[in-house]
Structure formats: C-alpha cells, structure tokens
Amino acid sequence: MLHRPLPYVSKTAIFAGQRTFREAAEKSPFNSKGLRRRERDVRACGKTQKQGAASITVAGENGIVSGMAGRYATALFELALETNSVEQVQSDLKAFDALVAANPDLTRLVRSPVFSADDQARALVAILEKAGIKGVAANFLRVVAANRRLFAVAEIIRGFNRLVAAHKGEVTAQVTVAEQLNDARMNEIRDALKQVTGKDVQIDVDVDPSIIGGIKVKVGSRMVDASLRTKLNSIKFAMKEAR
C-alpha cells in the first residue's frame, strides 16, 4: 500500500500570511525535504544549530526536541529567533493553549484528527480572533492546521517552550497533576524546583485526572512520582506481599 508523504512546515510557509492555509502548506519547500533533511543532517553529524550566542541541539535522539512535533517546534523557534519575536510568539502560544484547554468542545474539535481541515480552519480563525493572536504565531498555527497536524499542537508548543528554555539557560520540568494548577501553586512548584536545581525553571504542565491526586515531576532524567495512584498501587503491592 502506498502512503502519502507526511507534510512538513517551513519558515517560508509561516511567513505566507496572505495565502490560504492549504496553499501555504502545499507550496512549502519542506513538504518533501527541508526539515526532514535538516533532522537527518543534525543526527548524522552530531552537531548543534547555532542562533546568536546560543548553541542548542534541535533534533536527534539526545536532542531537546525530536519527531514530528519537534520538527515543527524547531522551525517556529528558528523563525522566532530570526524575527526577534521569541517572547511574543511564546506569549501567543500560551494564550492559544489556555483558550483551547479551557473549552472541552474546542479541545476536541481542534485536536482531534476526526474533524475535517475546513472545520478545524474555521475553528482556528475564531480562536485566533478571540485571543488576539497575530503575526508569526498565527501564521504558524494556520500552517499546522493546513498540514492536518493541529491535533499535535500541545506537544509542538511544549517543544517550542523547551527550545526557548534552553536558549535562555533555563531548566524545563514536566509536571503532571490531576487538575489545573492556579498561579499560586505554580509559583510554589517553580520556587521549589529552583532551590533544587539552582536555575530558573520553565514548567510544562500536563493535566492527567487518572493520577487521582498528588504530583509527578520530571526534570531531565530525574523523576519524582508523588501521585496518589502510585501510592495506592504501592499499598496494594505491599498487601499482596504480606499475604
């Protein structure tokens, strides 16, 4: 069975704000090479991409980001650096992610590949208008939608944030909680992690009701699992062993 080549995003397509979503995706020079070639080259030579004074690994198994979402995040990050708009793009993506997360129906429509590209495009227009998102971030999200990769937008945003954190010399922590954290709780966790790592910490929050309660924190290769589900499983295991 023949498979259609996966679409890719390019800086050229992101800049194409005046073209239609699908035309921008189809005319992207990265549809058949570009990011795929760049990822292969970086992995083969084991080198890093340099932007300004920063030098960070952008792909490969040991890189900060990898896979499809990593390629999209990398393209956006490089463009944000070139246009000196990293802070604005990160702020816009945060607003977009929060707006989608706050509306379950919108989350399902935007992130589910079941809906058509036209349905997702119309929803995206409404979201961008409501959030006041324009420029690089808006064009990028349009290209992602045209390429039928909007379902992975949360992962792409996390990848972009990890690249920004590395660029700033920050540490990224993956925090999993049972319900959304308020600002006070986020600051408590950020301060605690800063004391442990000695660096400013960028927090990526993943809400997973299945952990029941508590918290899971991953910083690099270190994992702290203080979730209620894990504690209950440990108790069950101990009770079985005691029989």
C-alpha positions in Angstrom: 0.0 0.0 0.0 1.3 3.4 -0.9 1.3 6.1 1.8 1.1 9.8 1.2 4.3 11.6 2.3 3.9 13.4 5.6 3.6 17.2 5.3 6.2 19.5 6.9 6.2 23.1 8.0 8.7 25.7 6.8 9.7 29.2 7.7 8.6 30.2 4.2 5.1 28.9 4.8 4.8 30.6 8.2 5.6 33.9 6.5 2.9 33.4 3.9 0.2 35.0 6.0 -1.8 36.3 3.0 -2.0 32.9 1.2 -4.7 30.4 2.1 -3.9 27.8 4.7 -3.7 24.9 2.3 -1.8 26.8 -0.4 0.8 27.8 2.1 1.3 24.2 3.2 1.4 22.8 -0.4 3.9 25.4 -1.6 6.2 24.8 1.4 9.6 23.6 0.2 9.8 21.4 3.3 7.0 19.1 2.1 9.4 16.6 0.7 12.7 17.6 2.2 13.7 20.7 4.3 13.0 19.7 7.9 13.4 16.0 7.2 16.8 16.6 5.6 17.8 19.0 8.4 16.9 16.5 11.0 18.9 13.8 9.3 21.9 16.0 8.9 22.0 17.1 12.5 21.6 13.5 13.7 24.4 12.3 11.3 27.0 14.9 12.3 26.0 15.1 15.9 26.4 18.9 15.8 24.1 21.7 17.0 22.2 24.5 15.5 23.6 27.9 16.5 21.5 31.1 16.8 23.2 34.2 18.1 25.2 33.4 21.1 23.3 30.2 21.9 24.1 26.8 20.7 21.5 24.1 21.2 20.7 20.6 19.9 17.4 20.7 18.0 16.9 17.1 16.8 18.1 13.6 17.2 17.6 11.0 19.9 19.5 13.0 22.5 18.1 16.4 21.4 15.8 18.8 23.2 13.0 18.0 20.7 12.5 15.2 18.2 9.9 13.6 16.0 7.2 15.3 14.0 6.3 17.8 16.8 10.0 18.6 17.3 10.4 19.5 13.6 7.5 21.9 13.8 8.7 23.4 17.1 12.2 23.8 15.6 11.0 25.6 12.5 9.0 28.0 14.6 11.8 28.6 17.1 14.3 29.4 14.4 11.9 31.9 12.7 11.1 33.5 16.1 14.8 34.0 16.7 15.4 35.4 13.2 12.5 37.9 13.6 13.3 38.7 17.2 9.9 37.7 18.3 10.5 34.7 20.7 8.8 36.4 23.7 5.8 37.4 21.6 5.4 34.0 20.0 5.7 32.2 23.3 3.1 34.5 24.8 0.7 34.0 21.9 1.1 30.2 22.1 0.4 30.3 25.8 -2.8 32.2 25.2 -3.8 29.8 22.5 -3.1 26.7 24.6 -5.0 28.2 27.6 -8.0 29.1 25.5 -8.3 25.6 24.0 -7.7 23.9 27.3 -10.5 25.9 28.9 -13.1 24.7 26.5 -13.6 20.9 26.2 -15.6 21.1 23.0 -13.0 23.3 21.4 -10.2 21.0 22.6 -12.0 18.1 20.9 -12.6 20.0 17.6 -9.1 21.5 17.3 -7.0 18.5 18.5 -9.0 15.6 17.0 -7.9 14.4 13.5 -11.5 13.2 13.0 -12.7 16.6 12.0 -12.0 17.9 8.5 -9.4 20.5 7.7 -12.1 23.0 6.8 -13.8 22.5 10.2 -10.5 23.0 12.0 -9.6 26.0 9.9 -12.9 27.8 10.8 -12.5 27.0 14.5 -8.9 28.3 14.3 -10.0 31.6 12.8 -12.4 32.1 15.7 -9.8 31.1 18.3 -7.1 33.4 16.9 -9.5 36.3 16.7 -10.8 35.8 20.3 -7.2 35.5 21.7 -5.9 38.5 19.6 -3.1 36.3 18.2 -1.5 37.6 15.0 1.8 37.6 13.2 4.3 34.7 13.3 2.3 32.6 15.9 -1.0 32.9 14.0 0.6 32.1 10.6 2.4 29.1 12.1 -0.9 27.7 13.6 -2.6 28.2 10.2 0.1 26.1 8.5 -0.1 23.4 11.2 -3.9 23.3 10.6 -3.4 23.1 6.8 -1.0 20.2 7.3 -3.5 18.3 9.4 -1.2 18.4 12.4 -3.3 20.6 14.7 -4.0 17.5 16.9 -0.3 17.7 18.0 -0.3 21.4 18.8 0.1 20.9 22.5 3.2 18.8 22.0 4.5 21.3 19.5 4.1 24.1 22.0 5.9 22.1 24.7 8.7 21.5 22.3 8.9 25.2 21.4 9.0 26.1 25.1 11.8 23.6 25.8 13.9 25.2 23.0 13.2 28.7 24.4 14.2 27.5 27.9 17.4 26.0 26.6 18.2 29.2 24.7 17.8 31.2 27.9 19.7 28.7 30.0 16.7 27.6 31.9 15.7 24.2 33.1 12.4 22.6 31.9 10.4 20.5 34.2 7.5 18.3 33.1 4.8 18.5 35.9 1.8 16.1 35.9 -1.2 16.9 38.1 -4.7 15.7 38.5 -6.3 19.1 37.9 -5.2 22.5 36.5 -2.9 24.5 38.9 -3.6 28.1 39.9 -0.9 30.7 39.8 0.0 30.5 43.5 0.6 26.7 43.3 2.6 27.1 40.1 4.9 29.7 41.8 5.3 27.3 44.8 6.4 24.5 42.5 8.7 26.8 40.5 10.4 28.1 43.6 10.9 24.6 45.0 12.4 23.4 41.7 14.7 26.4 41.6 16.0 25.6 45.0 16.7 22.1 43.9 18.3 22.9 40.5 19.8 26.2 41.3 18.4 27.6 38.0 15.2 29.2 36.7 12.7 26.5 35.8 10.3 26.5 32.9 7.3 24.4 33.8 5.3 22.3 31.3 2.0 21.2 33.0 0.2 18.1 31.9 -3.3 17.5 33.5 -4.0 13.8 34.0 -7.0 13.0 36.2 -6.0 9.3 36.2 -3.3 10.0 38.8 -6.2 10.9 41.2 -4.1 13.4 43.2 -0.6 14.4 44.2 2.0 15.4 41.6 4.6 13.9 39.3 7.7 15.9 38.3 10.3 15.1 35.7 13.5 17.2 35.3 15.8 15.8 32.7 16.3 12.1 33.6 15.1 12.6 37.2 11.6 11.7 38.1 9.7 12.3 41.4 6.4 10.4 41.5 4.2 11.6 44.4 0.9 10.8 42.7 -1.9 9.3 44.7 -2.3 6.5 42.1 1.3 5.4 42.6 0.9 5.4 46.4 -2.2 3.3 46.2 -0.6 0.8 43.9 2.4 0.6 46.3 0.0 -0.1 49.1 -1.8 -2.8 47.1 1.5 -4.4 46.2 2.6 -4.4 49.9 -0.7 -6.0 50.9 -0.3 -8.8 48.4 3.3 -9.5 49.5 2.1 -9.7 53.2 -0.4 -12.5 52.4 
